[in-house]
Amino acid sequence: QMTKFVGEKVLMRIFTGDTKMFGHVPLYEALVEMFRKEGFAGATVLRGVSGFGAHGAYHTFKLLELSSDLPMVIEVVETQEKIDSIMPKVDEMIESGMVTLEKVNVILYTHKHANE
């Protein structure tokens, strides 16, 4: 039986680019895999269509420019304790980017099977 994942949690957003690497793997893939291995409830990767960061370079999706460094956001919702425990690993993995943390209230909807 799954424990209900509801109540006050922390939303962590990691802002990076789709060309950022961690070793031979895209950074966002490496982060998601690390969260999975650490037993996190879930992670979502969002691809931005345009944006700019601290360096000021503007990145946008253009048909002939598929290799431009488009914004990527990895979102994770977990307990404060789990977020705190993972931060040293996140710090090691991210060379440039931004991480935001905010408190969120979670309402979880799950599919209920007829035999439950």
N, C-alpha and C positions, 0 to 999 in steps of 0.2 A: 504494500500500500504506500502510495506516494505522499509525502508530507506536503501540505498545502503551501505553495510559494506565494503568500500574500502578505500584505502589511508594508511597513516602511523598509525600503531597501535603498541601495545606492546605484545610481546610473552612472557608469563610466563611459565617456566617449573619448576615443583616441582618433585624433585628426592627423592624417598622413597623406601620402601620395601613392598612386598605383604603381609607380616605378621604384619605390623604396624597397630595398631588399634586406633580408636577414640571412646571411650566408648565401645559399643558392636558391632560396625560396622567397617569393614576395612577402614582405613584412606582414601584410594583413593575414595571409594564410598561416604564417608562423604563429602569429598572435592567437588566431582562432584555435589552432591545434593545441597550443599551450593551455588555453582556457578549458578546452575539452579534457585534456589530460589531468588538469587540476580539479576536475569534477564540478565546474561551474554549471549553472542551470541552463545557460545558452549564450550565444553571441550572434550578432547580426552585422554583416558588412554592407555598407551603403556606398554606392559610387556617385560622386558629385558630377554635375555637368560643367560647372565652372567655379572659380574661386581664386583667392589669393591669400598668401600668408605673410609671415613676418618678413620674408625676403622681398616682398613687393611684386614678384613676378606674377602676372595674371595668366591662369591656365584655363583654357576652355576647350570643349569638344568640337573639333572641326573634322570633316570627313577625311581630309588629306593629312591630318595631323594626329593619327591614332596613337602615336608614341608619346604625346605630351603627357606631363605628369599630372593626371587628373586627381582631384581630391577624393580621398577615401575616408570613411568614418566607420570605426568598429565600435559597436554599442554592446555593452554588457550590463546586465542588472543582477546584482548579488547583494549579500549581506556586507555590512561595513567591515566585519572581521575578514571575510574572504578577499575583499578588495584590498584591504591593508596587507594581507599576507602575500598578495601577488605583486604589489607595487615594485619591490626590488627587481623582479624579473622583467617587468614592463620597462623600468628604467634602463636595464641592461640592453634591451632590444631596440629601443627607440633612440636614434641619433638626433633626428630633428623632427619636430612635430609639436603637438599640444595634447594634453590630457585634461578633461574637465570631469568633475565629480559633482553630483547633486543628489539630494534626497528625493526619492519618489515613492508614491504609494502604489503598490501593485495589486491589481485585481486579475486573478488568473482564471481563464476559462479553459476547461479541458473536456474532451469528448467522453461522454459517459456511455459505456457499453450496456446493452439491454440486460446482460446477466449479472451486473453489479448491484 
